[in-house]
Amino acid sequence: MTMLKSVLLFTLAAAAEIGGAWLIWQSVREDRAWWWAGLGVVALGIYGFVAAFQPDAHFGRVLAAYGGVFIAGSLAWGVVLDGFRPDRWDLIGAAVCLIGVAVIMFAPRQG
């Protein structure tokens, strides 16, 4: 159950952080209304809170592992919302990152 909770929180955190950054990008780079950036700032704040609820108590471990989720999630976001088509190297890189997430978060540890 802890693993499921962690994966769910990583997914929610990625949606908030990537979505927030995307909203700001849309406002600044794609000439959307200023309030898109405001929504992005709110979403980025939500990301910070969601990440804090991870079951693992070690900030460095959680944020290091989350980096891999962010990489894979960013590629997926680009595919869904921006029509980005990752090449095989993007996909291989994302897979390596997600393997890293699994090793960092879910490897058996002493104590």
Disulfide bonds with the S-S distance in Angstrom:
none
